[in-house]
Amino acid sequence: MLKLFTSALILLYFSVLSLSHAQSFEDLFQDCLFKTIKTTDKNQTLKQIEEYCEETIIKKELGNRELGAISERMIKERQSAFNPYVITPHKMNYILPVTITDNINKEAYESFSNWAEHLRDVEAKFQISIKVPLTTGSFLNKGDQFFFAFTLESWWQLYTESISRPFRETNYQPEFFYFTPLNWHPFNSNSGVFLGFEHQSNGRSQLISRSWNRIYANFLFEKNNFALSFRPWYRIPEGDKASSYDAIGDDNPDIADYMGHFELGIAYDWLDDYEISMKLRENFSQHHGAIEIGFTFPLWGKLRGYAQYFNGYGESLIDYNHKQQRFGIGFALTDIL
C-alpha cells in the first residue's frame, strides 16, 4: 500500500550507512556482540543479541532518538539485502482470492473483444513487488543509496469460466529511485526523501493500451509506529497519436485529470500485530480522486490476513477514468511497516 511505502520503506537504512565514527559499523557491531554475550542473560538467543546490538549502535548514532516502525524494518532488511538467495520486498505483496466491485469496467473492452458481456464483478487480485539496492556506500550524502524496484499488479477473472478465466488487467511498474536521509527530526522523529523515475504500463496494444512515465519525490516521516508519506509527481509529456490504432503516441492524454498530481499515504502498526494503512489521491480542479484503506491481521506463522477497500478512479491503468468501489479479502505476504 502506500506507494508511500510504495517507494520505499527504506527510511533510516541510512542509520547503518552514515556512521561517523572512525570504526566501521562491523567493528562496532562485533565489539557490542562480544560485550553483550559476556554480560547478558544466557537465555537470550544469538539473533536477539544481534538485533539488540544493531539497534543500540543506530540509536546512539541518531542521538538516542527512538527508532520507528520503518527503521525497525530496515534494520532487518539490511541483514539480507545482498544475500543472493533472498528477495527484498518493496511495496506490499499480497493475494486477494476474492474481490467484489460495484462497477466492473466493461466499456473499455467493448470495441476490443467479446469480453465485456462476460466480465464478472467478482475476481481475484494480487500484487508482487521487489527492490534491489544498486549501491552500498554513500554517494552524495551520508547514508544515501540508489535502488531499482519492480511491481506487478494483476486483476484476474478467476471465476469467469465462459471466457477461460483471463487476466483482465495487469500493470507493470519498473522504477529507479534515490534515497537520502534528512537532518530534520521534529518531535524526536525521523525523515527522509526519495527522488525517482517510474514507468507504468499494462502491456497491451491499440485500443486498450495504457501507460505513462513519471518523475516523483516522496517525503517520508516516521514517529514510533506511525508513518506518513507525501508523494507529488510530474507526468512526462508524450506526443499525440495520429489515430487510436497508432502504436506511437499518448494512450491516455487525460490521465492526470483522474489520477491527480500527488498521493498522501499513512500507515500505523498497532500492537505489533495489526497494521492500518490508507492512501489518498485528489485532483482538486477536476474533483476526481481515490481512497484505499488496508488492514492486516495475524493468521498463522508468517501468513497474515489482509482486507482492502478502494473507492474512486484509477485502481488500475485500464480503469484510470472509471469510478468504482471494491472490497477484497485475502492474504498479505509482507506488510508496509
C-alpha positions in Angstrom: 0.0 0.0 0.0 1.0 3.3 0.3 3.3 4.0 -2.6 4.4 5.8 0.0 6.0 2.9 1.4 5.3 2.0 -2.1 8.6 3.7 -3.0 10.1 2.9 -0.1 10.2 1.9 3.3 13.8 2.4 3.2 13.7 5.1 5.8 16.6 5.0 8.1 18.6 2.5 6.1 20.9 5.5 6.4 21.3 4.8 10.0 23.6 1.9 9.3 25.5 3.5 6.5 26.0 7.0 7.9 28.2 6.2 11.0 30.6 9.0 11.5 32.9 7.1 13.9 36.3 6.1 12.9 35.2 2.5 13.5 33.1 0.8 10.8 29.7 -0.5 11.6 31.0 -4.0 11.5 33.7 -3.2 14.1 31.2 -1.6 16.4 28.8 -4.5 15.9 31.5 -7.1 16.8 32.5 -5.2 19.9 28.9 -5.0 21.0 28.4 -8.7 20.4 31.5 -9.6 22.4 30.5 -7.4 25.4 26.8 -8.4 25.3 27.4 -12.1 25.1 29.7 -11.9 28.2 27.1 -10.0 30.3 23.7 -10.9 29.0 21.1 -13.4 30.2 22.2 -16.8 28.9 18.6 -17.4 27.8 19.0 -14.8 25.1 19.4 -16.2 21.6 22.1 -15.0 19.2 19.5 -13.4 17.0 18.1 -11.4 19.9 21.6 -10.3 20.8 22.4 -9.3 17.2 19.2 -7.2 17.0 19.9 -5.6 20.3 23.4 -4.5 19.1 22.2 -3.2 15.8 19.5 -1.1 17.4 21.9 0.1 20.1 24.5 1.3 17.6 22.0 3.0 15.4 20.2 4.7 18.2 23.5 6.1 19.5 24.3 7.5 16.1 20.9 9.1 15.9 21.4 10.9 19.2 19.4 8.2 21.1 16.2 9.1 19.2 13.6 6.4 19.2 13.5 4.1 16.2 10.2 3.9 14.4 8.4 1.1 12.6 10.1 1.8 9.3 13.5 1.9 10.9 12.9 -1.5 12.5 12.0 -3.0 9.2 15.1 -1.5 7.5 17.4 -3.0 10.2 16.0 -6.4 9.4 16.3 -5.8 5.6 19.9 -4.8 6.0 20.8 -8.2 7.2 19.8 -9.9 3.9 19.9 -7.1 1.4 22.9 -8.6 -0.5 22.1 -12.2 0.1 21.7 -13.8 -3.4 19.1 -16.2 -2.1 16.8 -13.5 -0.5 14.4 -11.2 -2.4 13.6 -7.9 -0.6 10.0 -6.6 -0.8 9.3 -3.1 -2.0 5.6 -2.4 -1.6 3.2 -4.9 -0.1 3.0 -8.4 -1.5 -0.5 -9.8 -1.2 -3.1 -12.2 -2.8 -6.8 -11.4 -2.6 -8.6 -14.5 -3.9 -11.9 -12.7 -3.7 -12.6 -9.1 -4.6 -16.1 -7.6 -5.3 -16.7 -4.4 -7.3 -19.9 -2.5 -7.7 -19.0 -1.4 -11.3 -16.7 -3.6 -13.4 -15.3 -1.6 -16.3 -16.9 -3.3 -19.3 -16.8 -0.2 -21.6 -13.0 -0.3 -22.0 -13.3 -3.8 -23.7 -16.4 -3.3 -25.8 -14.5 -2.4 -29.0 -11.7 -4.9 -28.4 -13.3 -8.3 -27.9 -16.4 -10.2 -26.7 -15.0 -10.0 -23.1 -17.3 -7.1 -22.0 -20.6 -9.1 -21.8 -19.0 -11.9 -19.8 -16.9 -9.9 -17.2 -18.0 -10.6 -13.7 -17.9 -8.3 -10.7 -16.1 -10.9 -8.6 -12.4 -11.5 -9.4 -9.0 -12.2 -7.8 -6.3 -9.6 -7.4 -2.6 -9.9 -6.4 0.5 -7.7 -6.2 4.2 -8.7 -6.3 6.7 -6.0 -5.5 10.5 -6.3 -5.0 13.5 -3.9 -4.8 17.3 -4.3 -5.3 19.9 -2.0 -3.8 22.3 -0.7 -6.6 24.9 0.9 -4.3 26.4 0.0 -1.0 28.1 3.3 0.1 27.3 6.9 0.3 27.1 8.9 -3.0 26.0 12.5 -2.5 25.1 12.4 1.2 25.8 10.2 4.2 23.6 7.2 4.0 22.1 7.8 0.6 21.5 4.9 -1.9 20.2 4.0 -5.3 17.6 1.3 -5.9 15.8 -0.5 -8.7 12.3 -1.8 -8.0 9.6 -3.7 -9.9 5.9 -4.1 -9.1 3.4 -6.2 -10.8 -0.3 -5.9 -10.0 -3.0 -8.1 -11.6 -6.8 -8.4 -11.8 -7.8 -12.0 -12.6 -11.3 -13.1 -13.8 -10.8 -16.3 -11.9 -14.5 -17.1 -11.7 -15.4 -16.4 -15.3 -15.2 -19.9 -16.9 -17.0 -18.9 -20.1 -14.0 -16.8 -21.3 -11.3 -19.1 -19.9 -10.6 -17.1 -16.8 -8.4 -14.4 -18.3 -6.2 -11.9 -16.6 -8.4 -8.8 -17.2 -5.7 -6.3 -16.5 -2.0 -6.5 -15.4 0.1 -3.4 -14.6 3.9 -3.4 -14.8 5.9 -0.8 -12.9 9.7 -0.6 -13.0 11.3 2.3 -11.3 14.7 3.7 -10.3 15.0 5.9 -7.2 17.4 7.6 -5.0 17.0 7.8 -1.2 18.7 10.2 1.2 18.0 10.9 4.9 17.1 14.4 6.0 18.6 16.1 9.0 15.2 17.0 10.3 13.8 15.4 13.4 10.8 17.2 14.7 9.3 15.8 17.9 12.1 13.2 18.1 11.1 11.7 14.7 13.0 10.7 11.6 12.6 11.7 8.0 13.9 11.1 4.5 13.2 11.7 0.8 13.1 9.7 -2.4 13.6 11.0 -5.9 12.7 8.6 -8.7 11.6 7.8 -12.2 8.9 5.2 -12.9 7.2 3.8 -16.0 3.8 2.1 -15.7 2.1 0.2 -18.4 -0.5 -2.5 -18.9 1.5 -4.2 -21.7 -1.5 -4.1 -24.1 -1.8 -2.7 -27.6 -4.1 -0.4 -29.7 -7.4 0.5 -28.0 -6.7 -0.9 -24.6 -3.1 0.2 -24.3 -2.4 2.4 -21.2 0.9 3.8 -20.0 2.6 6.8 -18.5 6.0 8.0 -17.2 6.5 10.0 -14.1 9.3 11.6 -12.0 8.5 11.9 -8.4 9.6 13.0 -4.9 8.5 11.1 -1.9 8.8 12.7 1.5 8.7 10.3 4.5 8.2 10.9 8.2 8.1 8.4 11.0 7.4 8.5 14.7 7.3 5.3 16.7 4.6 3.1 15.0 3.3 5.8 12.7 4.5 6.7 9.2 3.4 9.3 6.8 4.3 9.9 3.1 3.6 12.8 0.7 4.4 11.9 -2.9 3.9 14.6 -5.6 4.8 13.7 -9.2 5.2 15.2 -12.7 4.0 13.3 -15.7 6.5 13.3 -18.6 4.5 14.5 -21.7 4.1 12.3 -24.7 3.2 13.1 -28.3 -0.4 12.7 -29.6 -1.5 9.6 -31.6 -2.2 10.0 -35.3 -5.1 7.6 -34.7 -6.4 5.5 -31.9 -4.8 2.4 -33.5 -1.3 4.0 -33.8 1.3 2.3 -31.6 3.2 5.6 -31.1 1.8 8.4 -29.0 -0.1 9.1 -25.8 -2.5 6.2 -24.8 -4.2 8.3 -22.2 -3.7 12.1 -22.5 -6.2 13.0 -19.7 -4.8 10.5 -17.1 -3.7 13.3 -14.8 -7.3 14.6 -14.7 -8.2 11.4 -12.8 -5.0 10.3 -11.1 -4.1 13.8 -9.9 -0.6 15.1 -9.1 0.1 13.6 -5.7 -0.6 10.8 -3.2 -0.8 11.0 0.6 -0.1 7.8 2.5 -0.5 6.9 6.1 0.3 3.7 8.0 0.1 2.7 11.6 1.4 -0.5 13.3 -0.9 -1.3 16.2 0.3 -3.7 18.9 2.8 -5.2 16.5 0.1 -7.5 15.2 -2.3 -5.2 13.3 -1.5 -2.7 10.6 -3.8 0.0 9.2 -2.9 1.9 6.1 -4.5 4.5 3.9 -3.6 6.3 0.7 -5.4 9.3 -0.9 -5.3 10.9 -4.3 -7.1 14.0 -5.5 -7.3 16.3 -8.5 -8.9 19.4 -6.9 -9.6 21.1 -10.3 -11.5 18.1 -11.7 -12.8 16.8 -8.3 -11.6 13.3 -9.2 -9.8 11.2 -6.6 -9.5 7.9 -4.8 -9.0 6.4 -1.4 -7.6 3.0 -0.5 -7.7 1.5 3.0 -5.9 -1.6 4.1 -5.9 -3.7 7.2 -3.7 -6.7 8.1 -4.0 -9.1 11.0 -2.2 -12.2 12.1 -3.3 -15.7 11.0 -0.5 -18.3 11.5 3.2 -18.3 11.1 4.4 -15.6 8.6 1.0 -15.6 6.9 -1.3 -12.6 7.6 -4.8 -11.8 6.7 -5.4 -8.7 4.5 -8.6 -6.7 3.8 -8.6 -3.9 1.2 -11.2 -1.3 0.3 -11.0 1.0 -2.7 -13.2 3.9 -3.8 -12.6 6.2 -6.7 -10.8 6.5 -10.0 -7.6 4.7 -11.2 -7.4 1.4 -9.3 -5.7 0.1 -12.4 -4.5 1.7 -15.6 -7.4 0.4 -17.7 -9.7 1.9 -15.0 -7.9 5.3 -14.8 -11.1 7.2 -15.8 -13.6 4.7 -14.4 -15.0 5.1 -10.9 -15.8 2.1 -8.7 -15.9 0.7 -5.2 -14.1 -2.6 -4.5 -13.6 -4.7 -1.4 -11.2 -7.7 -1.2 -10.1 -10.2 1.4 -7.1 -12.5 1.3 -3.5 -12.8 2.5 -0.6 -10.4 2.9 2.9 -11.9 2.4 4.6 -8.7 3.6 3.4 -5.6 5.5 4.1 -2.0 4.8 5.8 -1.4 8.2 
